[in-house]
Amino acid sequence: AQSVTQLGSHVSVSEGALVLLRCNYSSSVPPYLFWYVQYPNQGLQLLLKYTTGATLVKGINGFEAEFKKSETSFHLTKPSAHMSDAAEYYCAVRAPGGDSWGKLQFGAGTQVVVTP
Amino acid sequence: SAVISQKPSRDICQRGTSLTIQCQVDSQVTMMFWYRQQPGQSLTLIATANQGSEATYESGFVIDKFPISRPNLTFSTLTVSNMSPEDSSIYLCSVWTSGAHEQYFGPGTRLTVT
């Protein structure tokens, strides 16, 4: 079984400052990891993913995340926040193989507020 | 990628009635999923809907309450039966693209039960 913990339900950042959203997972096997963003009254948009290979993955809108197996983490960062980054962010994990395809376990979410 | 549409986008329903939500994908996919997002909460998987087989429900969800159809590789429906206010949620359709190892979500159906 796998689970996801997002540290901090709310994060406030100044425009232009670093955005750091923390995600830790537990999984009995190497997981597939995802970050999604949800803007108000909209569905989920895939920001980036880690499956195998390079541990630093780049996504859309200037976001990137690093898979650290030793720390069981997949933190999301963006060097410079923009007002349009204000949204809810979800980290998700799925176990590869078997009947787990498409079955994502989501974290509780982190709401990002960007202040001028 | 996959483009997913859902109907209706929102609805307000009375207690005890049922609502059927439609999900249409712009390409053929093997695996479709239905998730629920309760107000202010994260997403929870309701069931997996594969074409040609019975839907598989997660713990806490039953077929009598959430019957699902999957008549072909681009379409699925989820029915929320005998609704109560506790069913007020956003219901999202999702597909897994095996080639890209990516999961996409529809825009969701916002359901309010009064």
Interface residues (C-beta under 8 A of the other chain):
Chain A: Y32 F34 Y36 N41 Q42 G43 L44 Q45 L46 K49 T51 Y90 R94 W101 G102 K103 L104 F106 G107 A108 G109
Chain B: M31 F33 Q41 S42 L43 T44 L45 T48 L92 S94 V95 W96 S98 H101 E102 Q103 Y104 F105 G106 P107 G108 R110
